[in-house]
Amino acid sequence: MTTGRTYGWVKKYDASGEDALRDGRGRAKAPEELTEVDQQKLAMKKLEHENERLRQLERIQSVIVGRKRSG
């Protein structure tokens, strides 16, 4: 560990306390932490995911109906 890194951690701790030293990488933000634009992007992703799921369901149903008609 370098002296510079240790100094950086001490500086963060002095400025913001123990929470400043927590590793927040990969952590999902709570809804109240998102900007309006980020909330809209998240809602759009959810809708796109739901649309894809419905398309897959529709394809499965059409295969099942096709089997019933031919069988």
Buried (B, 14 or more C-beta within 10 A) or exposed (E): EEEEEEEEEEEBEEEEEEEEEEEEEEEEEEEEEBEEEEEEEBEEEEEEEEEEEEEEEEEEEEEEEEEEEEE
